Amino acid sequence: MPGVARFFEVDAFGRRTGRQLLLKPGTTMPQAADNSTWSADQQFSAADELMKSSGFKQVLASVLKNGFEIVTAL
């Protein structure tokens, strides 16, 4: 899906918290958890993820409908 971006939530020490944000273009990014920020996944491809993960289809549908989705695992 062109334009859908993935971000990893990272804490103040740069460690991933386990949460991921999928964001549709033009959508305001939600706040990360306290003392955390969102870090872009430059290698993300929604098409590749669709091929790898059977559950990603539902997540992607939610992103397209609501603008974003925060997940703990894909």
C-alpha positions in Angstrom: 0.0 0.0 0.0 1.8 3.1 -1.1 2.1 5.7 1.5 1.3 3.7 4.6 4.2 4.1 7.0 5.3 2.1 10.0 7.0 3.6 13.1 8.5 1.8 16.1 8.0 3.3 19.5 11.4 3.7 21.2 12.1 4.8 24.8 14.5 7.5 25.9 17.4 5.0 25.6 16.6 4.1 22.0 15.1 0.7 22.8 12.0 -0.5 21.1 9.0 -0.7 23.5 7.2 -3.4 21.4 4.5 -1.0 20.0 4.2 -0.2 16.3 2.3 2.6 14.7 0.9 2.2 11.2 -0.1 5.6 9.7 -2.0 6.6 6.6 -0.7 9.7 4.8 -2.4 12.9 5.9 -3.2 11.6 9.4 -2.0 13.3 12.5 0.5 11.1 14.4 -0.8 10.1 17.9 1.4 10.7 20.9 3.8 7.9 21.9 3.9 6.7 25.4 5.5 8.8 28.1 9.3 9.2 27.6 9.0 7.6 24.1 9.0 8.7 20.5 8.1 7.2 17.2 10.9 6.2 14.9 10.2 5.6 11.2 10.9 2.2 9.7 12.5 3.1 6.4 12.5 -0.5 5.1 8.7 -1.0 5.6 6.6 -2.2 2.7 2.9 -2.8 3.3 2.8 -5.2 0.2 5.6 -7.3 1.7 3.9 -7.4 5.1 0.7 -8.6 3.5 2.6 -11.5 2.0 4.2 -12.4 5.3 1.5 -11.9 7.9 -2.1 -13.3 7.7 -3.2 -10.8 10.4 -1.9 -7.7 8.6 -4.9 -7.5 6.3 -7.2 -6.6 9.2 -4.7 -4.1 10.6 -4.3 -2.5 7.2 -8.1 -2.2 6.8 -8.2 -0.4 10.1 -5.4 2.0 9.1 -7.2 2.8 5.9 -10.5 3.4 7.7 -9.3 5.2 10.8 -6.0 6.8 9.7 -3.7 4.8 12.1 -3.4 1.7 14.2 -1.1 1.0 17.1 -0.3 -2.7 17.5 2.0 -4.6 19.8 2.9 -7.4 17.3 2.1 -8.2 13.7 
